[in-house]
Amino acid sequence: MAVVLHAGNISKQFPGVKALDNVSIKVHSGEVLGLLGENGAGKSTLLKVLSGVYKPDLGQILIEGIPTEINGPRHARELGIAIVHQELKLMHNLSVAENIYMGRLPKTFPRRISYRQLFKNAKHLLDKFGFNIDPRSELRHLSIASRQLVEIAKALSSDAKVILMDEPTSSLTTEETEHLFEVINTLKRNGIGIVFISHKLEEIFKCCDRVQVLRDGQDMGVRVVQETNSDELVRTMVGREISQRFPLKESKPGETLIEVRGLSWGKSVQNVSFNVRAGEVFGIAGLVGSGRSELVRLIYGADRKTSGDIFIRGKKVEIESPHQAIKNGIFLVPEDRKLQGLIVNQTIEMNISLAILKRIQKIFGFIDSKQEEEMADREIQRLDIKCTGRGQEIVTLSGGNQQKVVLGKSLETAPDVMILDDPTRGIDVKTKAEIYELISKLTQNQKAVILISSELVEVMGLSDRVGIMHEGKMQAILNRSELTQENIIKYAIGGRE
């Protein structure tokens, strides 16, 4: 197979951080090259160099053997390099078709957009790859999973020779992921080279031909997928063994900390009841759109319930805002950390203190800066946040370290009930293990944890009991002894006890 893209000896440095140190990568036509590494290892930075977002400090890029300087993302697309970003780069107030062809909208005389041609082109593209999405729909009305498919369609629309995929399955269901793999196989047969970043090792083994590992910005080598295994790849990524995937359960459930009775919100959440005890992890499973996130947003006061009651330690409480939830000892780590959990253009220090500003206010409303600094330093140390210091902006951190900042913010509120909505989405193996250990420590300290996870293995490995949602209803609550993938899937698609 011909080498369609070769980046040699690439280095890229940011203030205080050497993101890439002499990294080389070769992409062949008609192959999928997996790219593995912890958050902060340099994977996304490498893709941004290859797609023209960043210019390398050192090194050379060759496209089909020709030395090339990439002058921005548009130039990269013209050269045949397209990227599917981890954080979606889409316009929520525009249609699917407009997002796909932004910057390349078909025009009629005199320079008016031909919407008829635009929707025709978009429908042809979406149908070609089997994406069941209306090109006329506004993006804001689509689920996160459907938006991810639009981002992929946008990349496919540019007749690319190489497609860079930065965790394209992070928001997809199992069925949609399988569909994406079929699309990838079609692209391979058409001679397109693909770079595929994923933290899910099973995906690397399922769809990649070769896999390259980065660690701390350095190239740790390339392996043929069929000639390696999970243990070897994990050792290469983190520099040591990770012996226990899920912590052993050591806590014993105590008193009921939170109880939900008949909670409802339109068709999204319908008459849901459950309780969670001190020292217990209560998992919530279900397909995308089943009402999992909507349920925990009601508990947190981010949305207003239409009926139902919430009890904390047996006492009925009214929670109509996140502020009231925090006062009652509840904190939600949301599904979308960038949109809902962080202010990305602010510092670590500011984000960690954000939820408890009133607690650290001095006279006349001024913030106690010393307390704020101590909180940030405490969470940086406790959660091992990789950064140059508390003053570093969130936008410059890796995804895993951004998630740790959200967790640090939650811990500073000292919650009795921690709600975690897909906390390991887009997180590397090592950071996942650290988050699992944090969950274990919370339960050992007799806190209650409500855990949503799209990964069945994760929700089964961490939970004492699991409630399964289907079309807004709690179909079943299973004890640990009843937790099997078959049982969870049966109830998730509408089966009953």
N, C-alpha and C positions, 0 to 999 in steps of 0.2 A: 504493500500500500504506500502511496506517495505521501510525503510529509507536506501537509497543506499549511501548517503554522509551526514555526520554530522560534521560541524566545530563548535567547542564550545569555547566561550570566547576568540576569536582571537583579538590580538592587534598587530599593526605594526606602528613603528615610523620612520620618516625620519628627517634629520636635520631641526629643527624648526617647524615640522608639525607632529601631531599625526593623521595618515591617518585612522587607525582603532582603536577603543577603546572598547574592550570587546564585540565584535560582534559574534553572533551565527547564524548559518544557517543550515536548514535541507532540503535535497532534496529527495523526494520520487521517486521510480521507476514509470514510466508511468505518470508523471505529469510535468507541466511547471510552474516553480516558477519565477514570474516577480521580477526584482530588480530595484527599483526606487530611485531617489535622484538627487540633483543638481550636476553639474560638481564640482568635488572636494569633494563629499560626502563620497567617499571611495569605490564605486562600482567596478571600474576597479582594484583597489588595492586588493580587496577581491578575485576577479577572478584570479589575478596573484598569490595570496597565494594558492588558491585551485589547480592551474595548475602547481605549482612548480617553477614559475618564482621568487617569493619571499619566504623566510622563515619567519614564524610569530615570533615575539618577545615573545609572550605568547599565550597559547591556545593549543587545541588538535584537530586533524583531525581523524575521524573514517570513514573507507570505509567498508560498509556492516557490521558495528558493531565492526570492528577490528581497534584498534589504529594504526595509520600509520604516519610515517615521510616521506614526499615527497621530494626526493632528485633531484629536477630539472624537467624540462618539459618532458624529455624523460621518466623518471621514472613515471611521472603522466600518460602519455599515456599507459605505460605498466600496470598501475593500473586501467585503464579504464576511465580516465578523459581526455577529449579533449576540446580544446578551439578554438573558432572562434573570432579572434581579431578584434577590431574596426579599428585599423590601420593595413592594410593587411601585413602579414609577408610572402611575396612571392618573388621569383626570376624572374625578368622581362625578363631576357635573356634565360630562360629555357622554355621547353614545359609545357603545362597543366599537362600532365601525370607525368613529372619529379617533378613538384611542389607538386602534390598530394602525391606521394610516396617518397619524399626526405628523405633520411636516411633509407629507406626500399626498395631500388630498387632491382628488381629480378636479380639474377646473374646466369651466365652459367660458366662452367669450361673453362679456369682458371680465375675466378673472373671477368669476363667481364659482363657488363650490358646486359641483354636480353631485347632489346627494343621491340621486337615482343611481349613478354609476358607483358612488361610494358604497352604498348598501349592497349593490349587486356584487361588487368585488369582495366585500367582507363576507357575504353569505357563501360565495363560492369557496373562499379560503376555509371558513369554519366547517362547511360541509365536507370539503376535501379531506380534512383530518378528523372528521367525526365529532366535532365540538357542538353539542346541542345548546347553542346560545343564540338568542335573537340579536342580530347586529344593530337593531334600532333601540334596544334597551339602554337606559341610562345606567352607567356603571354603579352608581350609588345604590341601585335596587338589587344588585347581585350579591351573592354570598362571597366570602373570602375565597372559597375554592373556585368559584366561577371566574372571579377576577384574576386568579392565577392562570387559568386557562387562556384568558384574554391576553395576558402578558406573553404567554408562550406563542399564541397566534401572531402577536405583534412581531416577535422575532422571526417566525416562519415566513412572514409576509415580505421579507427583504431579500429573498433568493440568496441566503447565506451559504458560504462554503464551510464556515465554522460557527457553531452555536455554543455559547458559554452559558451553562445552567447553574445558577447559584441557589441550591436547595429548592428546586422547583416543586418538590412534593410536600413541602412543609405544611401546606394548608389544604392538601388534597385528601379525599377519602381513599380507602383501599381500592375501591372500584375505579376511581378517577386516576389513581396512581398506576393501576394496571393498564388503563387506557393510554396514559402517557408513555409507558414502556412500549406499547404497540406503535405509537407515533415515533418514538426514538428508533425502533427497529426499521420502520419505513424510511426514516431519514438516513440511516446507515446504508440501506440498500441503494439509496440515491447518491451515495458517495459523500455525504456530509460528515464532517468530523465534529464530535461533541465532547466538551469538557463538562463533567457532571460532578458538582459538589453535593455531598450528602453526609449527614452524621449517622445515617442508618446503614449499618454494615450489610444488612440483608439486601438492601437496594444495590449496593456496590457489587455484590456477588451476583445479583440477578441481571443487571443490565450493562455492566462494564467489561471491557476486554483487558485493559491494563489499569493499574491504580498507582498513583504517585502520592507520597506522604510528605507533608511539610511539618516542621516543628520549630517554633520560635523563629520563623522567617527563613529557615534553612531547608534545603532539599535533602530529604532522608532516603531518596531512592525510588525507583519504579519497579513494580512487580507485575507479572502476568497473573490475572485474577485466579485462573485455574490452578496456579502453582503456589498459592498462599492460603492463609486461613485467618479467622477473626483474631485469635490470640496474638499472632505475629503482627498484625496490623495495629492492634491496640498497644502492644509493647513499643512499636516504632513511633506511634503518635505521642505517647505520654512518657516514654523513657523508662517505664516500669510496668509490672503486672498490676491489673485491677482485679483483686482476688474474688470479691463478692459483688455481684451485680446489684442485688437489693439487700439492705441491712436486715439482720435478723430481728424479728419482733421481740422486744423485751418488755414493753409496757403492758399493763393490764387496764382495760377500760374501767373508769370510775363513774362519777355522777354524770347525769345528762347536762351538758353545757348549753346546747341549743336544740330547740325543737321547732319544727315548721308544721303547721296544720292547715290544710286546705288552701295552699297558696295558689293564686290564679292571676293571670294577666292575658286577657284575650284568648286566642287559640294557641299562643306560644307556650303558656304554662297553665295547666288545667288541674286544679284540685290536688296539688302535690303535698304529701306529708312524709316526714321522716325525722329522725333525731340523731344527734351525734354526741358521744360521751367523751369525757376527759380521757386523754391517752389513746384515742381512737382515730384512725384514718377512714373516713367514709368516702369511697370512690363514687363518681358519677360517670357512667358510660352511656354511649348512644351514638347514632349516626349524626353527621353534620345536619343541622336543622331540626334536631330532636327536641331542642329547648333547654339544653344543658346550661349554656352561657346566660340565657335569659333568666333561668331560675336563680342563679347565684347573683345576678345583677339586682333582682328583686330583694333578695336577702340583704344585700349591701346598700339598698336604698338608691341605687343608680337609676332604677326605673320604679314607678309607683305601682304597687299591686292593686288589683281591682277587688280582691277579697282574700281572706286568709289571715292567720295570726302567726307571730314569731314570739317564742319564749326563750329567755336567757336565764338559766338556772331556775326554771320553773316560773319565772315572773314574766308576764306579758309585757312586751315593749313595742313602741311605735317607731319604726325606722323609715323615715321619708327622705333621707339624704345620706351620702357617704359619711358626712360629718357625724350624724347621729349613730351610724354603725360603728365608727371608730370609738365614740364615747361609750358604746355598749360592748367594747372589746372584740369587734369584728373587723377584719381587714381582708380586702380582695386584691390579689395579684392578678391583673386582667390578662385576657388572651393576647391582646395586641399591646405589647409593652411600649412601642414608640408612640402610638396614637393615644393610648389611655393611661399608660403608667409613668411616662417620663416627659419632661420638657427638654428636648434633645439639644437645644442650643444654650442650655444652662449647665452649670457645673455639677459634679458629683455631690458636693457639699450642699448646694441649694436643693437638689432633688431629694436627698435623704431627709432633710428637715421639713420638706414641704407639707407633709401630713400633720405635723404637730407644731406649726408655727405659734399658735396661741400659747402653747406650753412653755415656749422659750422667749416669749415677749417680755420686755422690761417696761418701765414706765414710758408713757406717751407712745406705746406701740413699737418701740425700737426692738430689734432682734438681738438677743444675747449672742454675739458672734463667737465668744469663747465656747459656749455650750454647743453651738452649731458645728464648730470645728471638731470638738471632742466626739460628737455623734458620728460625723463623717469618718474620722480616723478609726473609731471603734468598729464600724461596719467594714471599712476597707481591710482591716486586720482580720476580723472575725470571718469574713466571707472570701478572703484572699482575692480581692478585686485587683486585677492587673492594670495599673495606671501610674501616671507620673506624680500623682498627688491629688488631694481633695479638690483642687482648683481646675482639674481637667474637664473639658466639656464632654457631655454624654455622647455627642455625635461622633467623636473620635474613638470611642471604645468599641471593642468587638461585641457581637450579639450576646455572647455568654456573660461578659462583664456588665453589659447594660442590664441584663436580667438580674444579676447579683445586686445592682444598685436598687432595683425595684424591691427585691427581697429585703435589702438593708433598710429601706424606707419603711417597709411593713414591720420589721422587727423592732424599730424604734417606737412604734405605737404600743408595744407590749400587748399584742392581742391574745385573747383566750381562744378565739376561733379564727383560724387562718384558712382562707379560701384561695386555692391555687387553680387557676384556669389554664390548662395546658402549659405548665411552667417550664417544661423541657423542650418545647417546640423550637427547632433550629439550634439546639445546644449540643456541644460535643460530648463524647463519652466521659471524659474526666469531670466536666462541669455537671453532667447528669448525676454522676456518683456523689458529688458534693451536695447537690440539691436533695438527693435521696437521704443522705446523712443528716442534713438539716431537718427534714421531715421527721426522721427517727428521733432526733434530739427534742423536737417540739412535743412529740407524744410522750417521750420519757419524762418531760416536765409537766405532764398532765394537761397539755393543750389539746384542743380538738382541731382536726384538719379535714377540710372538705376538698377533695382532689378531683378535678376533671382531667382526663387524659384521652387523647385520640388513639393512643397505643394500648391495645388490650393487654399486652405482656406487662406494661408498666402499671396499669390500674390494678391488675391481678397481683402483681408482686408487692405492691405497697399497701393495699387496702385490707382492712379487717372485714368490712362489709362493702357491697357495691349496689347502688341503686341504678337501674337501667331505664333510660328515657326513650319514649317513642311518641312522636307527634304531640309533644307537650305534656304527656302523661308519664307517671312513674309506673312502668309495667311490672317491675318486680324488685325486691331487695334481697340479695343473695348473701349468705354467710360465707366465710372463708372456705369452708369445706365444700361449698357448692360452686365455687368459682372455676369454671372452665370456659374456654373460648366458645365452645359450642353453645353453652347455656347463655352467655352474654349476647352472642349474635342472634340466638333464637328470640330473645325478648326485645333486642334492639330493632328487629324487623317486624315487630308487632305481635309476637307470640304471647301467651298468657300462662300464668301458673295453673 
